[in-house]
Amino acid sequence: MIKDLDIHVAGAAVMSGSRAYKQYITPNDGELARRLRAAGLVFMGKTNTPEFGLTPYTEPVATGIARNPWNTAYSTGGSSGGSAAAVAAGIVPLATASDGGGSIRIPASCCGLFGLKPTRGRVPLGGLRVEGWAGAVVEHCVTRSVRDSAALLDLLHGAHNGYGHLPPPKTTFMEAVNAQAMPKLKIGYTLQHPLGIALDRESINAVMHAASLLRNLGHTVEEIALPYEKRDIVDNFTPVVFGETANTLREMSNYLGREATVGDVELNTWLIGRLGHSFTAQQYAAARAGWNGLGEKMVQLHQTYDLWLSPTLGARPIKIGALQNSAAENAALRAVKQLGLTGLAAKTNLIEKIAIKLLEYIPYTTVANMTGQPSATVPLYWTDKENLPIGIMFTAPMCQEETLFRIAAQLERTQPWFDKVPM
C-alpha cells in the first residue's frame, strides 16, 4: 500500500491528508512509484496520513482517524499511521512510509513494527521534487520483518536526477540481514528526556530490556549523556517546519488558482503556515546552521560509539485525541485567526507551545532527520497493562544502514516478533 503523501501514482489521488486536494489526480508515476512497479510490487491502495504529514498522530479532518490494531482506542502515531495500521493488521506485508521528523519510526513503534529511516538521499522522493523539508524527508517503508525492509531498500536505493550520490552499500542490504557473523559493537544508550521532563517508565523499561539483550549477545552497552540539548531541536527544527508549511500553502494557492484560505486546511496547518511568514531568511538559515551543529555533535558521539540507542518515543502510545488542541488552545487560535494577529501568536509563543507539546512525545526521532543519519526502531517490548508495543531506536553514522539491519536482524533472531500480532 502507498502512503498518501507526495507519492505520485499515475491515475490515483494524492490528497496528502487535505480536503483541498480531494479532486487532484496525478497523471504520471513519480520516480518512487516507477521503481516499485519495476520491482514487481502490486499497489493495493493508499493509506491515511495527517494533513501534509505535520503531526505525530494520524487524525486528519479530511479522511478520519487511523486506529492502532493493538487497541483501537489508541493512536497509530504519524505521519505514516495508515501504513503502520495496514501492516500491523496483516492487510499487507509492507507499505510505503516517509519520515521528515520520525514519521516512519513513530508509527512503527506504536504498532509493533520494524521501521528504518535511510540516510538522506538514499531513496528518491515520490513526487515532483528531489528534496523535502530542507532535506529532512526520506522515503522507505514499514514492515513486520527486518528482511522485508532490507529487500525493499535494495530495490529502491540509488541516485535520481543527480540527487543522492551516496557511497554504495558494501553488500546488499539483504546480505547484511542474513549475515550470521556479527561484529561486537559499542553502543551508548540515553535515558534523559531532551526537554527536561520525566521519561515514561515504560520507555525506560524498553531501553533497559534491549540493553540486556545486547549485552547477552556480546555487545558493549554503556549509558551516556544526551548528546544534544533542548534548543537543538526546539529552536532549529520548528522554524524550518513552519517555513516549509508556508511554502506548502503557497503551492496550494497555485493549484487552486486563488489564495488558499483557512477554510481549505485545518486550523493548526493554517496558523503554522502563517507563522512561517514571520521568520526571516536569516532565521531560516540560522536554523539550518543549527542542523549542521547537531550533526557535528553526533559525529563526535560516533567516534566512540558505533550506535546510539534511545527510546523511539518519549512515552507509550497515546490515546486517540491526546495530542489534539485543548478547548482553550483552539479558542486562542481562533481568536488569533479572526483578528489576524499572527505577530501576536509569535510573541506569545502560542503555536510554539503546541509544537513543544508534540516534541515532548517525539524528542528523539527528529535528530536523524536534521543530521541525515539512518535510524531504525525495533519492536522488542510490550507494556504489561495495555499490551501496547514500545519501540527502541538505534541511530548509526551516515550511510551505515547495514549496521542497523545487522543489529536488528540479530535481535529479531534472539527475540522473534514476527508472529506477535494484534488479536
N, C-alpha and C positions, 0 to 999 in steps of 0.2 A: 504494500500500500504506500501511497505517496503523500507526504506531509503537504498540506495545502498552504504553503508559504513560499512564494517566489520560485517554485519548481514548475517550469513550463512543460506541459504535456499537450501535444497537439490535439485540439478538439475538446479539451477539458477546461473547466472553470478554474480560475486562480483567485479565490476570494481573499486570501490572507487574513481570514477571520473578520473581515469588514463588510458591512452591508453596502458600502459604496461601490464595491466591485462585484456585486452579485450577478451582474449581466456580462462580466468580462469573460470571454473565451479566448484562450491563447491559440494562435494559428499554427505555431510550429513547436517542435520539441526544442528545449534548451539542451545544452551540452550534457548535463547530467542525465536527462531522460534518454538521450541518444546512446550514452554508454550503458545504461540499464537495459535498453532494448537489445543492443548489440550482444550483451551478455546472456540474453535469452530469458530475462525475467518477465513475468506476466503481471501487468498492472490490474489490481482488483478495484481500486477506488482511491479516494482522497481521505485524509484524516484531519481531525479537528485541531485548531490552533487558536490561541488568543490573538486579538487584533494586532497585526504586524509583529507578533512574537514578543510583545512588550512585557509580559508578566510571567512569573514562575508558577503559574496555575493556569488551567485551561477552562475558562468560564466566559467565553465571548457572548455578547448580546446577540450577534448575528446568527450563530449556529448552535448555541446552547452549551451545556456543561458536559465535559468529559469526566467520567466517573471511574474510580480505581476498582479494577476487578477483585482486588483483595477485600475490599469493603466499599460499597458504592456510596457511603456517606463521606468518603474521603477523596481528596484531590489526587489526580494523576501527576501533579506537577505540570510544568510547562517549559518552553512553549511547545514541545513535541508531545503533548499529553495525549492527543488522539492516537498517535503512532504507538506510544507505550501501552495504552489501553488495549489496542488491537492485538499486539504481540503477547501481552500478559494473558489476555483472554483466550489465546490459542486460535485466533482468526487467521493469522498469517505467521510464518516463521520470522519474518523481518519486515520492517517498514522504514522508509527514509526518515531522517531527522536532521535538524540543523541546530547549531549551537553558537549563539552570539554572546551569552553570558552564563551558559550552563545548560542550555536547552536540550541537549542530548542526555547529559548526565543527571539532571534534576529528575525528569520523569522516569528514567531508567531506575534510579534509586527508589523512587516512590512505588514503582510497580514490580520490583524484584527482577530486574533485567540487567544485562551487560550493556554498557554504553560507552563507546570510545569516541572522544573528540580528536580528530587527527591534527597534525601540525598545520599551521596556517599555510594555505596554498597547496596542500597535498591533494585535495579533491576540488574540481571546479564547482562553482555555484550553479544553481539550477535555472536561473533566469537570464536576464539580458545584461548583467553586469559581471565583472570579474572580482569585485570586492564588495563586502557589505559591512556596515558599521565600522568603517576605518580599518578593515581587515580582521575584525573580531569574529565574524561569522564564518563557520566551517560546516560543510555538509558531510553526513555519513548516515548512520542508521542506529536503531535499537534492535537487539536480538535477545533470544533466550540463551544462546550458547556463544562462547568466545569464538568457536570455529566459524560460525556464520558471519560474524562481524569481520573476521580476518579474510574470509573468502570474498566478501563484497568489496573490501578495501583493495584487494588485489585487482579487482575488475575496474575500479573507479579511479584509482590514483593516476596522476600524471598531469603535466602542464597543459594549459589550454590558451591559445592565442597569446603566447608569450608570458602568461602569468603562472606562477607556481613552479619555477625551476628549482626544485629541491634536490639534494643528493638522493639518488635512488636507494631503495632499501637494499641491504646486503644480501638478503634472501627474500623469497616471497613471504608475505605475512602468514600464510598457511603453514609454511615450513617452520616459522617461529612458534606457532601454536603446537605443532606436532613434535617439536624437539624434546627429547627426553632428558638430555643433559642440560642442567640449569646452573649457570654461574651463581656463586654466592654473592648476594647483593648487600650493600649497606643502605639502610632505609631509615630516614628520620621522620618521626611522626609528631603531629601537633594536636594538642587538646585545648588550645586557647581559642576563644572567640574573638575575631578581629575588632568587633565593635564594643568589646569590653563587658559584655553581658555573660551570664552563666550559660554554658553549653548544656544542651539537653542530655540528661543522664543516659538515655538510650544511644545517643550518638557516641558518647564516651565508651559505652559497653561495646558498640560495634567496632570501634577502632582497637580497643584492647583485645577483643576476640581475634581480630585479624593479626595483630602483633604477635599473639601467642601462636597462631598457626604458622606465621612466617618464621618465628624462632625455631619451632619444631622442624621446619624444613631446612634449617641451617643458615638462614639469613641473619645478619646483624641488624637489630632494630633498636633505635635509641629515641627517647623523647628529646625534642629540640624546641627552642623558642620559635614563636610565629615569625616567619621570615619577612613579614611586611607589616605595615601599620594601617589603622583605620582610614587615614586620609589617602592612602594609596588607592583605595577603591572608591570611597565616597567622593573625594574631591576630583578624581581623574576619570572615573567611569561614567558617572551620571551626566556630566556636561556633554560628552560625546553622544550618548544615547539621546539626550534632549535635542541636540543639534541635528542628528540623523533623523529623528522623528519629524522635526520641522521640514526637512527636505522631503520626507515621505509624503507629507501633506501638500507640498508644492507639486510633487509628481501626481498626486491625486487630482489637484486642480487642473493640471494639463490633461489628464484623462477625461475629467468631467466636462471640460470646456468652459469652466467657470470657477470662481473662487470656492474652494472647499469650505464648508461651514461646520459648526458644531453639530448640526443635525445629521452630518454624513458619517460621523465617527462617535466613539464612546467619549464621555466627558473627560476622563483622565488622558486619553490619547490627544484630544484637542488641546487641553491645557499644557501637557508636556510639549507638544509641538509649538504652542505659542511661547512658552518659556524658552524654547530653543532659540527664538529670535532675540532673546535678551542677552545672550552670550556674544562677546566679540570674537573676531577671528583670532586675536591674540590669546583669549581664554581657551578657545578650542585647541590652538597649537600648544598651549601650556599643558593642557590635559593629556594630549598625545605624547608630549615630552615626558610626562609622568609615567606613561606606559613603558617608555624606554628605561626609566629609572627603576621601575619594578622588575623589568627584565634583567637588569644588572644584579639586583638582589637575588633573583632566582639562579642566575649564573654562579654567583658566589656560593649559594647553597649546594649546587650540584658539583662543585669542586670537592666537596666532602661526601655527599650522599648521592647514590645512584637514583633514588626515588624519594619523593616527598609523599608521605601518607597523611591523610586527613579524613574527617568525616566528609561525605559528599555534601550534606546539608547541616544547618545549624540546629535542626530539630527533626523529630519524627514526622512522617507525612501529616499534613494538616487536614482538617475537615473542610468540606466544600464551603466556600464563602468566608473562610477565616481571614484571608488577606484582602478581602474586598474593603472598600472605604466604609468607615463608620458613618452613621447618620450625621454626626457633627462635621465630619470631613466633607461629605457630599454637600451639606448646606453651605459650608465655607467656599467650596469650589464653585458652586452655582452662583454665589454672590460675586466672586471674582469674575466669572464669565459674564454675568449680567452687567456688571459695572465696567468691564473692560480693563480691570486693574491687574494686568499681567505683571507690571512693575511691582505692585504691592505683593503679589504672590511670591515674587523673587525675594523681596525684602523680609517677608515673614517666614520664608523657607517652608511654605505650606506644602508644595509639591515635593521638595527635598525631604520633608519629614515622611511623606508617603513612600518615597524611594528608599529611605533608610529602613522603614518597616519591612520592605521586601528584601533589602540586603541583610537584615538580621537573619532571615531564613536561608539566604544563599551567600554566606560570607566567604566561601572558599572557591566556588566554581569560576567566578569572573576572572580570577588571576590568570589562568591559562589562556583565556580569550585576549587579555591585554598583552601578554607576553608572546603568544603564538605557540606555546608548547603543547604537546599532546598530553591528554589526560583521560583517565578512564575510571568509571565507577563499577564496582564488583559487588554482587549480592551475596553476602555471607551471613547476614544477621536478620532475624525477625523478632519483633517485640513479643514478650510473653502475653501481655494483656490483650492487645488488639490483633496480634498475628499480622502485623504490617511490616513490610521489608524496609530495611535501612541500609543503604549502600555505603561502602567505604571507597575513598578515591585515591588513586595513585597519579602523580604528575611526574613526567620524565623530561629530560633535556630535549631540546629541539631535535626533531627527526628521529626520535627513539621509540617509535611505535612498536618495534619488535620487542623491546624490553617490556612494554606494557602487556603485549599479547602473551609473552612467555610467562610472566608472573601471574597473570590472570588465569591462564590455562593450567598452570601448576596448582593454583588454589582450587580451580574447578575440579581437577582430578582428586585433590585432597578432601574437599567437601562439596560433592556434586550438588548442583541446584536445579539441573535441567528438568527433573521430574517433580520439583516442588511447584505446584500450580494452585491457583485460587480454586476454592470449592464453593 
